[in-house]
Amino acid sequence: MPVDAQKLKDNFALVGANGVDVAEFFYADLFARSPQLRSMFPAAMAKQHEVLLAALSQIVSSVDDPDSLVPFLRDLGRRHHGFGVVPDHYGPVGASLLATLAHFSGPAWTEDLERDWTAAYGVVARVMTEAAAEPVA
């Protein structure tokens, strides 16, 4: 079943209107879910919030443009690997992302939207982990 790219873009626009609150909620959820990940991040998270929102924006804006999306994700995967991210980290991150999207979507959150986001995140995680596993040239 193909993902409805426009539906994801529309939903992310709704969620993104909440600005930095989205990143704060995401990280609070992630660190509650997986406290061991907190040490991978700086004490002051303001810059990290900006980085997260920028990356999510880039991913969502090019969700229907694989020629742009895949190289971005491959680079992101390699950089995250350099920060110590391992494949097991992608599960809690995905769960926190879905929780964040659902929270800020409110009544607009549906089973279809959850299915599309889950599928899209699956592709993102796969491309990033595959790139991270490749030997550095």
N, C-alpha and C positions, 0 to 999 in steps of 0.2 A: 504494500500500500504506500503510494507516494505521500510525502509530507506536503502540506499546504503552506508553501513559503509565505504567501501573503498573509495568511492567518497568523503565522509566527511573527512577522514584521508588525502587524497591527497590535498583537498582544504585547510585544516588547515595547512598542511606543506607549501603550497604556501603563505598563510597569515602569518603564524608564522615566516617565513623568514624575516619579517619586524621587528621582535623583540619588543622592548619596545614601538615603534611607535604605535603598535596595541593597547596596553593598554592605551596609552595617548589618542589616537583617541576615544577609547571606552568610557573612563571617560569624555572626553570633550563632546561627544555626549550625554551621560547619564545626565550630569549636565545641559546641555542646554535644554534637554527634560524635566527633572524633577529637577529643582534647589533645591527643598526642600530636596533632598537626599544628597546634598553636605555635610551637617553637620554630616552625619553618618560616614564620612571618616576623616582621619588625614589630617592636613594641608600639610605635606610633603607626597607625594604619591608614592615615589620610591619603597618602600617596598610593597605597595598595588599593584603596577604594576606587581611585581614579583609574588605575591600571585595569582593574576588573571591569569597570563599566565601559571603558574604551574597547577592551577586547570583545566583550559581549556585543557591543554595538557593531563592531567590524564583522563579527561572525554572522550576526542576524542580517546585516545589510547585504551581505554577499551569499546568503544561504541558497540562493537560486543561481549562483554564478560559480560553479566548481573551479573554473580556471583561476579565479581570484581567491576563493575560499581555501582550497587544498594547500597551496603554497604557504598561506598565512598560518594554517593549522599545523603544518609540518614544522615551520619555524617555531611556533609557540610550543609544540611538543618537545623539540630539542632544547629550547630554553628552559622549560619546566624541568626537564630531566637534569639539567645542570644545577637546578635548585634543590635536587634531591627527590623530586616527585617520582613515584613508582606506580606501576599499573594499579595496585590496590587502592591508591588514593582517589582514583576516578569514580569509584562507587559512591563514597560519601559526598564527594563534590557534586555529583549528579543529583543525589537525593536532596542536598541542600539547595541546589539550583531550582529543582522542581518545587520544593517547599516555598522558596522565595517567590517564584513566579505565581504560584497558587495564592499566596498571601496577598500580594499586591494586585492580582487580577480580581480578587473578590468574587462577586457573582458572575463575572465574565468567564471564570475558570470552568471548563467542561471536560468530560472524559475524552472527547476528541482532541482538545487542545493538549491535555496531558499526554495522550498517545503520540501526538506530533512532536511535542517537545522531547519526550523520551526517545523517540526515534532519531531526532536531530542530534541530541546529546550523544547518543550511541555512536553516530558517525564521527562527531567531533572527537570523542574519546578514542575511537579506533584509529583515526588518522594521526592523532597526537602520540599515542603509545607506539604505533608502528614507526613513526619518524624517530622517536626517542630511542628505539631499540636498534636502529641502524648504526653501523660503525661510522665514526666521524671521519670524513674524507680529508 
